[in-house]
Amino acid sequence: MANTLDPMDLKQIITLHLDRSSNREIAETLSISRNTVNNYIRLFKASDYTYKELLSFDIGKLESLFPSRTTINNPRYDELMRYLEDINKARHHPGFTFLYHYQQYASQADNPYGYTQFLEHYRRKYKIVKGSMKLEHQAGKEMFIDYAGKKLQIVDKTTGEVIDVEVFVAILPHSQYTYVEACMSQKREDLIRCSENALHFYGGVPKAIVSDNLKSAVTRSSKYEAQINRSFKDFARHYNCVINPTRSYSPQDKALVENAVHLAYQRIYYPLGEMTFFSLEELNKEIRMLLEKYNSLLFKRKQASRLELFQSVERAYLKPLPNSKYELKEYRRAKVQKIGYVYFSPDKTYYSVPYRYIGKETTIHYTSSLVEVYYNHQRIASHSRNPSKGAYNTNKDHLSSTHKHYSEWNPEYFKNKAAKYGTAVAACVEQIIAKVDYPEIGYKRAMGVIQLHKLYGAERLDNACKRALQADVVGYRRIENILKNKLDQSTLFMQEEEQEQSHIPKHQNIRGASNYQ
């Protein structure tokens, strides 16, 4: 099945186009068809918006303006490409002929290409495989990142346990200016934090970050179009660059960063061999000192160091850093409840959304300070994150007591419903609704109180509500606890009930206080 272009890639195409990259360069950077890029650029130019306006739109609006198109060729072409990969491995075997392999291909393919097209596609695909060549890297175009295969260690002071730590390596290929940092893992959070630290170390942003097919960076690897981890792609969007993973089984794509890792073993790992570190901070402090010396070493042929090449040439081609650092985003799915809120499970809190989305499945994007609710790639609500457990976070514009779905839900409706089970129940329900700023929140709690009669009966519920009113602890949870713990049936409570009644029986001869004035 042909893949479709991720809506977020539309912004990457626009970003690279604004950076004056050609359509061919954009296609190579994003690993998509050049014709796809050409089509989108024509659509962008024909639209009523400037490129900067398009870049400011959210993903949902961009997707509606420019529907997804295929980014790899059809299954027939894909079948040929897979076959060419196999025959290229046998290219230098004695007795190899294209005609023999074409006949095999034609016999097994449902709709084979002709022999001439077969050869043409092979030559296009492998036109530079004849020998190796020195790659000329453009200044400021890419930053290569990878993890070293060998690990460093820190020691836990309290237990003496030796803990293996990962080593992150980044390099700007034009100047070969290198960044190295130790971190606890290769997980997404550490990868993004290390990549961000590398960008701030360089003081600028390249057009693309080229990563290996790490699980924390690539959700699904592919030779033609890898699927980037959602958070890593959002990180790239924040820093106005793109992610371009290397092709699977193509070591030449990451030769430079592999060489940087090898040099890190010599210049950084080896001097650290006799040293012991008790924290990641101590280890990174020593790495930075060794890294400074390493970047200042002169190249034998260029008569300049990595640092000098970076300062004199490559730094000028980097894009500026954004004003703020990236906040890692997490994602949750949630259905909009009847009262117009989504339940945010990490904090066990609720956030309001517009009523028209009741019953819809939404995606919650959240950081340490912000919670955003999306429906079909369109943001429908945004709230400051509130970690208070059970809190209802409300935007007045989202709520409406007269909404058509809840026209029958009003204070009088719940008061009448509660009165069937006792006067105390009705009084509690009235208090619960009056306590909250927005009736819809109180309605849910009031309904919970009323429903308790199903488990405990109307008489016990009314007694529990009386006790809650006397103690001034009216609330769904308090009333439920009174019933669970059978406090409505306790001897003390029954005595209090009896004390409220007069010991003198009522009859017509009893005079009131007015008779003694």
N, C-alpha and C positions, 0 to 999 in steps of 0.2 A: 504494500500500500504506500502511495506517495505521501511524504510528510507535508505539513503545512507550516507556513512561516509563523513563528511565535510573534504575537502582537508587540512584545517588547523590542523585537528586532527592528521594527519600523523606526523606532527612535534611534537605534544604533546606526541605521542607514543614513538618517538625517544628520546625526552627529558627525559621522565620517565625511559626508558630503560638505558640511559646513567647514570641516577641517581641510577642504580642498583635495580630498582623495579622489582619484578617478574611479569610475564605475568598476573597472577591472580590479583596482586595489581594494575597493569595498567588498567585492565578491570574494577575493582571496582572503581578506581579513576575517570575514564572517563565514567563510566556507559555504557559500551558497552560489547558485547559478548567476552568471553575469547577466543573462537575459532577464532574470527576475529583478535584479538591481536596476537594469535599464527601464523595465516596465514601471517600477515604482517611482523612479526619478521623473519619468514622463507624467505619471499621475500627480506627483507632488507639484510639478510646474503648472499643470492644467487646473489645479485646485484654486480656490479663491483665497488661500491663505499663504503667508510667507513661511519660509522654513522655520524661523524662530517661533512663529505662532503655532505651527504644527508640533514643534518640540515641547511647547507648554501644555498641549492637550493631554488629557489622561488617556490611558491605553484603550479604554472602551470606546472613546470617541474616535481615536485613530483607526481602530478596527472597523468601525461602522463606515468611516469615510473611504477606507481602502481595504476591502475584504481580502482574506488570506489567499495566497496563490501557492502553487507547488514550488518547492525549492530544489528538488532533484528531478532528474528526467524520469520518463515513464518506465514501467517494469521491463519492457523490451530492452531499453538502453541499459538499465541496471543489471539485467541478466548478462549482457555482453561485457560490461565492466568487470563483473565478478569472474567471468571466464578468462578475460585478459589478465587479471591478477594471477590466476593459476598458471597460464602458459608463460608469463614473464619469468616465473621462477625457474622454468626449464629452458630459458632462452639460450644459455651457453652449453647445454648438454650436447654431446656429439650426435650428429644426425638430425638435429632439430630442423623442422621446416614449418613455415606458416601454413602451407597448404594442408599438411596432415592435421594440424590443430583446427583449421577452419572446417575441414570435413567432419571432424568430431563434433565441433560446435553446431554445425548445420544439422547434424543428425539428431541432436538432442533438444534443440531450441524449437519452440512452437512457431515462431515467426522470425527466422534468422535474417540478419543483414546479408547483403551480397559480399563477395570476396573483396572487392575494391574498398567498400565501406569498412569492412572488417580490418583491413590493413591501415586505412586512414585513421580510424579510431585508435588503433594500437599506437601509431606514430605520434598522434596528438598526446596520448596519455604518457608515453615513455620517451618523449623526444630528447630529454637530457639525461637519460640513464646510462649513456655511453661511458661516462667517467665522472669523477668527482670534480667539483669546482669550488672556488672560494666565494662564499655568499657575501655580498656587500649590503650591510644593514644601514638603513636610513636613520639619521639622528632623530631621536624623539618619537620614533614610530612604535616601538614595542618594548615591553619589559617582560623578560622570561622569568618564570618562577618554578621552583621544584623543592622537594625535600631530599636531603642527603640520605643515602642508604644506610650509613653507619650512624649510630647514636652517641650522644655524650651522656654523662651521668652527674647526678647530684646526690648528696647524702642527707637523709633525714637526721637532724640533730638528736631528736629524742629517742628514736628506735635504732639508728645506725643502718637503716635499710638503704640500699643503693637503688636509686630510681633512674631508669632510662628516660631521656628526653629527646624529642625530635629536633632537627636542625633545618630551618627554613633558609633557602638561598634565592636571591633575586639578582638579576643582572640586566643592565642596559647594553644591548649588543654592540652599538656603534663605538662607545668608549670603553666597554667592558667594566664599567664602574659597578662594583659588587656590594650587595648588602647581605648580612648573615645575622640570624637571630635564633636563639634556642627557645623552644616552646614545649608545652606538656604533651601535645598530641597533634595529629593531622586532621582533627575534626574541623567542621565548617567554621566554628567560632574562632579557633586558633588560626586557621588559614586566612580568614578575612582580616583579623587583627594584625597578623604579620604582614599581609599585603598592604594594609593601610600604613603601618609603620614604615614600610619600604618607600611608599610614595612620599611620605613626609621626610624621610631621610634624603631622598632625591630633591625634595622641594618643588616637585611638579608632577604632572600626569602625562604619560605617553598616550598615543592613540589607542593602543591595544595592550592587554595583559595576556601573554601566551603561557598557558599552564599545561602541565602534563595531564593525563587522564586520571586525576585523583578522584576518589569517590566523593570527597568533600567539595570538589569543583564541578565535576561532570556527573549528572544523573545517569546518562546513557551515552556511552562512547560510540562513535561512528566515524568511518573514514570520510564520509561526505558531509554529515551535519550532526555534530554532537549536541546532546541536550544539556544545557548548562543548569547547574543548581540555581534554584529561584533566588535564594538570598545572595549568592555570589553575583548573579546578573544584576540584582538591585543595587549591590555595592558598586558595580561598574557604572550603573546609571547615575548614582550619586556623584561619582568622580568624573563623569562625562567622558568615559572611555568604553571600550567593548572587551569582551572575553573571547579569546580565540584559542581553543585547546589544540594541542598537536594531534596529528593523525595517529590512529592505532597502528602499531607495528611499523612506525616510520622514525627510527632513531635519529635520522639526519635532521628532523625538525627541531630536536632539542639538544643538538650536539654542543652548542655554546654553553648552555646552562649545566650540562653534564661535565663539561671541562671546568666550569667554575666550581662545581662540587669537588672535583678531583683536586683542584688547587687549594680549596678550603681545607681538605685533609692535610695537605703539606704545610700550609701557612698558619692554620688556626688549630686544627685538631692536635697536631704533633706537639706544639709548644704547651698545650694544655694537658698533655699526657701525665705529667708528674704532679699536677695540682688537684686539690680537693675543694669542692664547692658545696655549700650547705643551703643554697637557694638559687632559684632561677635568676634573680636580680644580680647576684654575685657573678654567676656564670656569664650573663650577657654583658656585664660591665667589662670583664676581661676580654670577651669576644670583640667588643667595640674598639678596645685599645689595639688588639692584633689586626683588626680589620683596617684601621687607619693606616698602619704600617704597610699592610698588603696593598691597599689602593694607591699608596704613594711610591711603590716600587716602579722603576723605569722599565718600559718595554725595551728589549734589546735593539730592535730595528727602528722603532718610531722615535726614540730618544725623548719620550714623554711618558708620564705615569697615567694610570687610569683616571685619577683625580684631575690632572691637568687637562686631559682630553674632554672630560665631562665639563669642567668649568669653562673651557675655551670654545667648545663646539656644542655639545649635546644639551646642556642646560637651557640654552636659548630656544630650543625647539619643543620643550615640554610645555604643556598647558598649565595654567595656574591651578593651585589647589582650591577647593571650595572653602567657604567661610567656616563651615562647621564639619566636625568629624562624623563619620557614618555611625548610625545606631542600628545594630543588628536587628533585623525583622524576623519575627516568627509568624506562623500562620495556623489558624484554627478554622474549622467549619462550624457553623451554628445556624439553627433554624429560628426565624423570628417568631416569638411567642404571641399568643392572642392579645396580650396587653401592650404589644409594640416594643418589646425588648429582646435583645439577644443575650444568651447566657455565656459569659466569658469564663471558661472552666479553670484557667491557671490561677485566677484570684478569687473564683467563686463569686463574681459580681455580675451586675446587669447593666447594659447600655441601651439607650433608646435609639430607635430608628423611625423614619416616617411610616405612618400607618399603612400606606399602600403596599408595603412589603411584608405584611403579616402573612405567615405561612411559607415564605420564600426561603430557600437555602442560600446562605450568604457565606462569604469568606472574611474572617477577621485578620487584619494585618496589625501586629502590635510590636512596639519597642518598649524600652524601660520607662518611657514617659508618655507614649501616645497609643491610642487604640482607634483604628479605622475599620469601618465595615464596608465591604464591597459586594456589589451584586452585578454579575456579568461584566467584570472588569471596571465597573463604574463605582466611584466612592459615593456612598449614600449617607454616611454619618462619620463624624470625627469627634473624639472625646479625649481629654487629658486622662491618663491612666490613674485610676484610684484603687490602691491595693486593699482598701477596707473590705473585709470579708462580708458578703451579703449586701453590699451597698447598691442602691439603684442610682445610676448616673443618667440624668435626664436633660434633654434639650427641649425647652417649652414648645418650640416650633414643631416638634415631632408628635406631641400629644394633643388629642382632641376628645373631650368627653362626649361630644355629640356625634362622633363618627358613626357612620351607618351600620357598621358591624356590631356596635355596642350601644345602640340607641336605648335599649331596654336596661342597660346597666347604669343605675343612678342611685344615690343614697336612699331614696324612698323604696326602690325595688328591694334592696338588701334588708332594709328595716322591716318591711312587710314579710319578707321570707324568713327572717330570724324570729319574728314574733310568734310563729307557729310552734316554736320550741321553748318559749318562755319569755317573760318580760326582761329577765336579766340577760338573756342571750341578745335580745334586741338592743338593750342598753350598751352592751359590749361592742356590738357591731357598729352602733352609731359612734361610739368613742374612737374605734379603730379608724373609721373613714375620716373622721374630723381631724385626727392627729397628723395626717400626711398632707404634703403640699399639693400633690396631684392625685385626684380621686382614683385613677386607674390602679395605682399601687395599693391603696386601701381596699379596693374591690377584691383583689386577689387574696388578701389576708382575711377579709371578712368571709369570703366563700370557704376558706379553710376552716374557720371556726364553725360555720353552719354545718359543714360536712362531718364534723366530729360526732354528730348525733347518730350517724350510721354505725359507729363502733361502740358508743357508750350509752345511747338512748337519750331521749329528750330530757328526762328528769335529772339524770346525772349531769348533763351538759348545762342545764339551767343552774344547778347547785354550784358547779364549778365556776360559772360566770359570776354568781353572787359572791363567791369567795374572792375572785379576781377584782371585783368592784370594791369590796371592803378593804382589800390590801392595796388598792390603787396600782395593780400590776396588770392592767388589761393589755393583752396581746395574744396572738395565736399560739406562740410557743409556751407562754406561761399557762394558758388555759389547758393546752395539751398535756403539760407536765402535771398539773393538778389532777387531771383524769388518770394519767398513767400511774401516778403514785397514790391514787385513791384518797387524796386529801379532801375531796368533797364529801367523803363518807366518814371522816375521822370524828372521834368523840368530841374533841375540842370544838370542832366546827358546829356540831349539833348542839353543844352547850351554848355557844354564842348565839345560835338561832333562837334557842329557848329564852335566853336572857333578854332578847329584844322584845319578847312578848310580856305583857303585864300579868302579874300573879293574881290580880283582882278580876274576877269574871265580869263581863259587861252586862248591865241591866239598867232599866229605866230610872231607878232611884238614885243612881250615882250622879252627884252634882259636879258641875265643872268649876274651874277657878273663878269664873265670872260671878258666881254666887257669893264669894267671900271678899269682894272689894268694898 
